[in-house]
Amino acid sequence: MRIPVEVRPDFIEKVARRTDPLGAVEELVWNSLDADATEVWVNLEFDDLGGVSAVVVTDNGQGIPSSSVETAFKGMGGSWKRGAAGTESGRQLHGRHGYGRFRVLALGSSASWTSVSDGPDGRSKVVIRFQDGDSDFDVDDRGRADSEGTGTIVRLTGHAQRKERLTLQSMKGELTGRLAMYLSTRWRKSGGAANCSI
């Protein structure tokens, strides 16, 4: 007999709570770079009281093909990146643990990934949503998206107590330090930089 392991919402919440908000932003930037993005934008949106209402990370990477959404989002652990030699352009992959998508809940109780990618049938768009307290991802295949560029927009909204610690200045300084070696190495190796704008 085989008994499948199910991930419960309280475990997902625990993973998110152990993640510092800046680490969650860094995770999203690494995901963009692992998707061969050459441009990554990190934006904070503020409410009327000056609090952080949303964290948005946008990239021009390869996107998430609708055919691989289930594989990418279904499990906890066992990332496809662990067995991959690198990205299509030859970059070294960063994420390998398979739970980064849950760490983003340190930035908000609601997460959405809007992604455009190229596939055998042309360019298509998919929207993936996740809500804290749930253990299921909602996937909306939007079909053809021929007029849009490839890439992914991750948007985090809703309550997350520790995200109030994020400021544009702290993000800029910390992320620059954490990513500097990778970005400078990419520049030396390929002659083309990956840019991260905050």
N, C-alpha and C positions, 0 to 999 in steps of 0.2 A: 504494500500500500504506500502511496506517496501523498503527503499532506502539503499543499502549497502554503507558503508563508504569506500572510496578508498584512499590509501596512495599515495601521490604524491612525485616525486623525490625531490622537494625542501624541503619538511618536513623531509625526510630521511637525507638530507644534513644538516639540522638544528640540528637534533639529534646528528649527527657525530661531528659537529663543537662545540657543547657544551661539548663534552667529551674530557678530557685531554688524551694525548697519553698513559700515564702510566695507567690511569683508564681503557683504552681500553685493554691493555695487561692484567691487572688484571681481567677484565671481561672474557677474553679467558681462563685464568688459572682457574677461578671459574667454567667455563663451563666444563673444563676437569675434575675437581674434582667432579662436579655433575654427570659426566659420570662414576664415580667410578675408575678413573685413579689412579694408584699408582706411576706413573712416569710422570712428565710434564717437557718438555724442551722448553726454550724460547731462540731463537737465533736472533741476528741482523746480516744482511748482509750489507756490505758497498760497495759503488761504488769507482771508482778510485780517487775521490776527498775527500774521507773520510766521505761522507754523507750516511745516512741510506737509502739503496735501497730496503730492504725487512725486514719484521718482520715475523718470523715463529714460531708458537707454535705447538708442537707435543706432543701427549699423547698416553698412552696405555689403554685408557678407553674402554667402551663398543661400542663406535662408534655411528653413526647415521644410523639406519635402513632405507633402501630405502622406505619402506612402511610408514614411519612416517615423511619423508622429507616435504611433503606438509603441514602437520599439524604444524610442527616445524617452517617452514619458511614463511608460507602464511600470517599470521596476524601480526598486530602491537599491542602489549599488549595481555593480556589473556594467559600468559604462562601456559603450562601444569604443570609446577612446583608448581604453586600456590595451586593446589588441591592435590598434591602428599604428602604422609606422609614422604617420604625420598627416598634415592637411594635403589637399590636392596641389597646393602651390609649394609644398615642401616644408612648411612651418612645423616646428615641434609643438605637439599638443600639450595643453596645460591640464585641463580637467580629466580625471581618471576614476573618480570615486562613485559617480552616479547618483549623487543626491543634491547637487548644486541648485537644481530647480526648486527644491524645497527650502533651501537657505534664503531664497529671495523673500520669503514671508517675514523676515526681519525688517523689511521695508514697507510692509502693508499687508492687510488681511485679504486683499483681492489682487490677483495677478492676471495679466493677459499678455499673450505673445501673438502679434500679428506678423505673419511671415510670408514673403514672396520668394519662390525658388523656381529654378528651371528643372524640368523633368522630361521624360521621353515624349510626353504629349504636349509639350510647350510650357509656358510660364504659368504658375498657378499660385493662389493665395489660400492660406489657412489661418484661422484664428483659434487659439487655445486659451481657455480660461480655467482658473483655479481659485477656489475660495477657502480661506482658513476654516478649519472645522470639518472639511470634507476630505474624502480620500480619492475622489474621482476628478479627472480632467474633462472638461467639456470641449469637444472639437467641432468646429464649424468649417467645413471645406467650402470655400467661396468660389472654387472653379477657376476659370481662365483669368489671367491678369497680365495680358500682353503689353499693356501700356505702362506698367509699373516696373521700377527697378527692383532687383533682388535685394534682400535684406530683412532684418527683423526689428520690430519695435516692441520692447518689453515695458509695460506700464504697471506700476504698483501703486495702489490707492488703499484707503481705509486705515484703520487703527493699527499702529505698531509703536508702542511706547518709546522704544529706543531710537526710532528714526529721527526724533526731534533733535538728536545730537548732531545730525548732519548739517553742515554749512558748506557753502560753495568754497570758501577758503580752505577748510579742513580737507574737503574732498580733493581739491586741486593739489594741495601739497602732498598729502598722503599717497594718492594714486600715482602721482608723478614719480614719487620715490619707489613705490612698489613695482611699477611697470618700466622704469627707466632702463634697466639692464636689457630686458626683452626688446624694447623698442630700438635701443641703440644697436643691439646685435642684429636685428632685422635690417637696419639701415646699412650696416657694414656688409652683410651677406648678400643682399639682393639689390642694393642701390635704390630701393623704393621703400619708403617708410609707411608704417601704419600709424595714423594720427588719432589721438584721443583728445576730444574737446570737451571741456567742462564749463 
